[in-house]
Amino acid sequence: MYKGRAGVTRDFVATGIVAIEDRVVLVFHKKLRRWLPPGGHIDAPELPDQAAIREVKEETGLDVRLIADYEPAGFDHALPRPAGIQLEDIEPGHQHIDLIYFATPIGDTTLHISDESESIGWFTIDKMKEMGVTDEVIAWSQKAIQAVRKDHS
């Protein structure tokens, strides 16, 4: 945790947006009461990409492969680049620095709900709009679907 200016605390988190064809996995988060892609805190000594893969497994039961660019050859410890990094207001005085990765399932695509969620599913963008998913999550989901399509072509 980082304590910023004016008493704002910040945690680093990782999100794995899992796409297949025209659908993305979302979980209905019990605490936050909204549909979100799987993700959570980066646990020491974990790396951000490892955290994204772990969080997806814990929250969905899926094994995934990240779709990410890597640093050029010649670097001994290159990490996959996240698709994006954003600052999220969680509650007054607390924020998350979210490293967002795109992923695709490896093997079985059967979903398993975790204790942190009330519901889980594979959703199209149109269905997300009907469900009232936030514009931000829809925009990231669209980008993830495009990345998976490009990766599979």
SULNOR-V87469 format. One record per pair of residues at least 24 apart in sequence whose ideal C-beta (glycine too) atoms are under 10 Angstrom apart, sorted by the first residue. I is the first residue (numbers start at 1). J is the second residue. D is the distance in whole Angstrom. If there is no record, write none. Layout:
i=I j=J d=D
i=I j=J d=D
This chain:
i=1 j=41 d=9
i=1 j=94 d=9
i=2 j=95 d=9
i=2 j=97 d=8
i=4 j=93 d=10
i=4 j=95 d=8
i=6 j=93 d=8
i=7 j=93 d=6
i=7 j=94 d=10
i=8 j=89 d=9
i=8 j=92 d=9
i=8 j=93 d=6
i=8 j=94 d=7
i=8 j=95 d=6
i=9 j=90 d=9
i=9 j=91 d=10
i=9 j=93 d=7
i=9 j=94 d=5
i=9 j=95 d=7
i=9 j=96 d=10
i=10 j=87 d=8
i=10 j=88 d=10
i=10 j=90 d=9
i=10 j=94 d=8
i=10 j=95 d=5
i=10 j=96 d=7
i=10 j=97 d=6
i=11 j=40 d=10
i=11 j=41 d=6
i=11 j=42 d=8
i=11 j=88 d=10
i=11 j=90 d=8
i=11 j=94 d=8
i=11 j=95 d=8
i=11 j=96 d=5
i=11 j=97 d=7
i=11 j=98 d=9
i=12 j=41 d=7
i=12 j=42 d=5
i=12 j=46 d=10
i=12 j=48 d=7
i=12 j=51 d=8
i=12 j=85 d=10
i=12 j=96 d=8
i=12 j=97 d=5
i=12 j=98 d=8
i=12 j=99 d=7
i=13 j=39 d=6
i=13 j=40 d=6
i=13 j=41 d=5
i=13 j=42 d=6
i=13 j=48 d=9
i=13 j=51 d=8
i=13 j=52 d=9
i=13 j=55 d=8
i=13 j=88 d=8
i=13 j=90 d=9
i=13 j=96 d=5
i=13 j=97 d=7
i=13 j=98 d=5
i=13 j=99 d=7
i=13 j=100 d=9
i=14 j=38 d=10
i=14 j=39 d=6
i=14 j=40 d=7
i=14 j=41 d=8
i=14 j=42 d=5
i=14 j=43 d=10
i=14 j=46 d=9
i=14 j=47 d=9
i=14 j=48 d=5
i=14 j=49 d=7
i=14 j=50 d=8
i=14 j=51 d=4
i=14 j=52 d=4
i=14 j=53 d=9
i=14 j=54 d=8
i=14 j=55 d=6
i=14 j=56 d=9
i=14 j=82 d=8
i=14 j=96 d=10
i=14 j=97 d=10
i=14 j=98 d=7
i=14 j=99 d=5
i=14 j=100 d=8
i=14 j=101 d=7
i=15 j=39 d=3
i=15 j=40 d=8
i=15 j=48 d=10
i=15 j=51 d=9
i=15 j=52 d=6
i=15 j=55 d=7
i=15 j=56 d=9
i=15 j=82 d=9
i=15 j=83 d=9
i=15 j=84 d=9
i=15 j=86 d=9
i=15 j=88 d=10
i=15 j=96 d=9
i=15 j=98 d=6
i=15 j=99 d=7
i=15 j=100 d=5
i=15 j=101 d=7
i=15 j=102 d=10
i=15 j=103 d=10
i=15 j=137 d=10
i=15 j=140 d=8
i=16 j=40 d=10
i=16 j=49 d=9
i=16 j=51 d=9
i=16 j=52 d=4
i=16 j=53 d=7
i=16 j=54 d=9
i=16 j=55 d=6
i=16 j=56 d=4
i=16 j=57 d=9
i=16 j=59 d=9
i=16 j=60 d=9
i=16 j=62 d=9
i=16 j=64 d=6
i=16 j=66 d=7
i=16 j=99 d=10
i=16 j=100 d=8
i=16 j=101 d=5
i=16 j=102 d=8
i=16 j=103 d=5
i=16 j=144 d=9
i=17 j=52 d=9
i=17 j=56 d=9
i=17 j=64 d=10
i=17 j=67 d=10
i=17 j=83 d=8
i=17 j=84 d=10
i=17 j=100 d=7
i=17 j=101 d=7
i=17 j=102 d=5
i=17 j=103 d=7
i=17 j=137 d=9
i=17 j=140 d=6
i=17 j=141 d=6
i=17 j=142 d=10
i=17 j=143 d=8
i=17 j=144 d=4
i=17 j=145 d=9
i=17 j=147 d=9
i=17 j=148 d=9
i=18 j=52 d=10
i=18 j=56 d=6
i=18 j=59 d=10
i=18 j=60 d=7
i=18 j=62 d=6
i=18 j=64 d=6
i=18 j=65 d=10
i=18 j=66 d=10
i=18 j=67 d=10
i=18 j=101 d=9
i=18 j=102 d=8
i=18 j=103 d=5
i=18 j=104 d=7
i=18 j=105 d=6
i=18 j=109 d=9
i=18 j=111 d=10
i=18 j=122 d=9
i=18 j=141 d=10
i=18 j=144 d=8
i=18 j=148 d=9
i=19 j=64 d=10
i=19 j=67 d=9
i=19 j=102 d=7
i=19 j=103 d=8
i=19 j=104 d=6
i=19 j=105 d=9
i=19 j=122 d=9
i=19 j=141 d=7
i=19 j=142 d=9
i=19 j=143 d=9
i=19 j=144 d=4
i=19 j=145 d=5
i=19 j=146 d=9
i=19 j=147 d=7
i=19 j=148 d=4
i=19 j=149 d=8
i=19 j=151 d=10
i=20 j=62 d=10
i=20 j=103 d=10
i=20 j=104 d=6
i=20 j=105 d=6
i=20 j=109 d=6
i=20 j=122 d=7
i=20 j=144 d=10
i=20 j=145 d=9
i=20 j=148 d=7
i=20 j=152 d=9
i=21 j=122 d=9
i=21 j=124 d=9
i=21 j=145 d=8
i=21 j=148 d=8
i=21 j=149 d=8
i=21 j=152 d=9
i=22 j=122 d=9
i=22 j=123 d=10
i=22 j=124 d=5
i=22 j=125 d=7
i=22 j=126 d=9
i=22 j=142 d=10
i=22 j=145 d=6
i=22 j=148 d=10
i=22 j=149 d=9
i=23 j=109 d=9
i=23 j=121 d=9
i=23 j=122 d=4
i=23 j=123 d=6
i=23 j=124 d=6
i=23 j=125 d=9
i=23 j=127 d=8
i=23 j=128 d=10
i=23 j=141 d=9
i=23 j=145 d=8
i=23 j=148 d=10
i=24 j=102 d=10
i=24 j=121 d=10
i=24 j=122 d=7
i=24 j=123 d=6
i=24 j=124 d=8
i=24 j=125 d=8
i=24 j=127 d=10
i=24 j=128 d=8
i=24 j=133 d=10
i=24 j=137 d=9
i=24 j=138 d=9
i=24 j=140 d=9
i=24 j=141 d=4
i=24 j=142 d=9
i=24 j=144 d=6
i=24 j=145 d=7
i=24 j=148 d=9
i=25 j=56 d=8
i=25 j=59 d=9
i=25 j=60 d=6
i=25 j=62 d=7
i=25 j=64 d=9
i=25 j=103 d=9
i=25 j=105 d=9
i=25 j=109 d=9
i=25 j=111 d=7
i=25 j=120 d=7
i=25 j=121 d=7
i=25 j=122 d=6
i=25 j=123 d=8
i=25 j=141 d=9
i=25 j=144 d=10
i=26 j=60 d=10
i=26 j=117 d=9
i=26 j=119 d=9
i=26 j=120 d=7
i=26 j=121 d=7
i=26 j=122 d=8
i=26 j=123 d=6
i=26 j=127 d=9
i=26 j=128 d=7
i=26 j=131 d=8
i=26 j=133 d=7
i=26 j=137 d=7
i=26 j=141 d=8
i=27 j=59 d=6
i=27 j=60 d=7
i=27 j=111 d=9
i=27 j=113 d=7
i=27 j=114 d=7
i=27 j=116 d=7
i=27 j=117 d=4
i=27 j=118 d=8
i=27 j=119 d=7
i=27 j=120 d=5
i=27 j=121 d=8
i=28 j=113 d=9
i=28 j=116 d=10
i=28 j=117 d=6
i=28 j=118 d=5
i=28 j=119 d=4
i=28 j=120 d=7
i=28 j=121 d=9
i=28 j=131 d=9
i=29 j=59 d=9
i=29 j=116 d=7
i=29 j=117 d=6
i=29 j=118 d=8
i=29 j=119 d=10
i=30 j=114 d=10
i=30 j=115 d=8
i=30 j=116 d=6
i=30 j=117 d=6
i=30 j=118 d=5
i=30 j=119 d=10
i=31 j=116 d=7
i=31 j=117 d=10
i=32 j=90 d=8
i=32 j=116 d=10
i=33 j=118 d=9
i=34 j=131 d=10
i=34 j=132 d=8
i=34 j=133 d=8
i=34 j=134 d=7
i=34 j=137 d=8
i=35 j=117 d=10
i=35 j=119 d=8
i=35 j=120 d=10
i=35 j=121 d=9
i=35 j=123 d=8
i=35 j=128 d=7
i=35 j=131 d=6
i=35 j=132 d=8
i=35 j=133 d=5
i=35 j=134 d=8
i=35 j=137 d=7
i=35 j=138 d=10
i=36 j=117 d=9
i=36 j=133 d=9
i=36 j=134 d=9
i=36 j=136 d=10
i=36 j=137 d=6
i=37 j=100 d=8
i=37 j=101 d=10
i=37 j=102 d=10
i=37 j=103 d=9
i=37 j=137 d=7
i=37 j=140 d=7
i=37 j=141 d=7
i=37 j=144 d=8
i=38 j=62 d=9
i=38 j=64 d=9
i=38 j=103 d=9
i=38 j=114 d=8
i=38 j=116 d=9
i=38 j=117 d=9
i=38 j=120 d=9
i=39 j=96 d=9
i=39 j=98 d=7
i=39 j=99 d=9
i=39 j=100 d=8
i=39 j=101 d=9
i=40 j=96 d=9
i=40 j=116 d=8
i=41 j=96 d=8
i=42 j=97 d=9
i=42 j=99 d=8
i=47 j=77 d=9
i=47 j=79 d=6
i=47 j=80 d=9
i=47 j=99 d=10
i=48 j=79 d=7
i=48 j=80 d=9
i=48 j=81 d=10
i=48 j=82 d=7
i=48 j=85 d=9
i=48 j=97 d=10
i=48 j=98 d=10
i=48 j=99 d=4
i=48 j=100 d=10
i=48 j=101 d=8
i=49 j=79 d=6
i=49 j=80 d=5
i=49 j=81 d=9
i=49 j=82 d=8
i=49 j=99 d=8
i=49 j=101 d=6
i=49 j=103 d=10
i=50 j=79 d=9
i=51 j=99 d=8
i=51 j=101 d=9
i=52 j=80 d=9
i=52 j=82 d=8
i=52 j=99 d=7
i=52 j=100 d=8
i=52 j=101 d=4
i=52 j=102 d=9
i=52 j=103 d=7
i=53 j=101 d=8
i=53 j=103 d=7
i=55 j=101 d=10
i=55 j=114 d=10
i=55 j=116 d=10
i=56 j=101 d=9
i=56 j=103 d=6
i=56 j=105 d=9
i=57 j=112 d=10
i=57 j=114 d=10
i=58 j=112 d=10
i=58 j=114 d=6
i=58 j=115 d=9
i=58 j=116 d=8
i=59 j=111 d=9
i=59 j=112 d=9
i=59 j=113 d=8
i=59 j=114 d=5
i=59 j=115 d=9
i=59 j=116 d=6
i=59 j=117 d=7
i=59 j=120 d=8
i=60 j=105 d=9
i=60 j=109 d=10
i=60 j=110 d=9
i=60 j=111 d=5
i=60 j=112 d=7
i=60 j=113 d=8
i=60 j=114 d=8
i=60 j=117 d=9
i=60 j=120 d=6
i=60 j=121 d=10
i=60 j=122 d=10
i=61 j=108 d=8
i=61 j=109 d=10
i=61 j=110 d=7
i=61 j=111 d=6
i=61 j=112 d=3
i=61 j=113 d=8
i=61 j=114 d=8
i=61 j=120 d=9
i=62 j=103 d=8
i=62 j=104 d=10
i=62 j=105 d=5
i=62 j=106 d=8
i=62 j=107 d=8
i=62 j=108 d=8
i=62 j=109 d=7
i=62 j=110 d=8
i=62 j=111 d=7
i=62 j=112 d=8
i=63 j=103 d=10
i=63 j=105 d=7
i=63 j=106 d=5
i=63 j=107 d=6
i=63 j=108 d=8
i=64 j=101 d=9
i=64 j=102 d=10
i=64 j=103 d=4
i=64 j=104 d=6
i=64 j=105 d=6
i=64 j=106 d=6
i=64 j=107 d=10
i=65 j=103 d=6
i=65 j=104 d=6
i=65 j=105 d=8
i=65 j=106 d=5
i=65 j=151 d=9
i=66 j=101 d=5
i=66 j=102 d=7
i=66 j=103 d=5
i=66 j=104 d=8
i=67 j=101 d=8
i=67 j=102 d=5
i=67 j=103 d=6
i=67 j=104 d=6
i=67 j=144 d=8
i=67 j=147 d=5
i=67 j=148 d=6
i=67 j=150 d=8
i=67 j=151 d=5
i=67 j=152 d=9
i=68 j=101 d=6
i=68 j=102 d=7
i=68 j=103 d=9
i=68 j=147 d=9
i=68 j=151 d=10
i=83 j=140 d=8
i=83 j=143 d=7
i=83 j=144 d=7
i=83 j=147 d=7
i=84 j=139 d=10
i=84 j=140 d=7
i=84 j=143 d=8
i=86 j=136 d=8
i=86 j=140 d=9
i=88 j=136 d=9
i=98 j=140 d=10
i=100 j=140 d=6
i=100 j=143 d=9
i=100 j=144 d=9
i=101 j=144 d=9
i=101 j=147 d=10
i=102 j=140 d=9
i=102 j=141 d=10
i=102 j=143 d=7
i=102 j=144 d=4
i=102 j=145 d=9
i=102 j=146 d=9
i=102 j=147 d=4
i=102 j=148 d=7
i=102 j=150 d=10
i=102 j=151 d=8
i=103 j=144 d=8
i=103 j=147 d=9
i=103 j=148 d=8
i=104 j=144 d=9
i=104 j=147 d=9
i=104 j=148 d=5
i=104 j=151 d=7
i=104 j=152 d=8
i=105 j=148 d=10
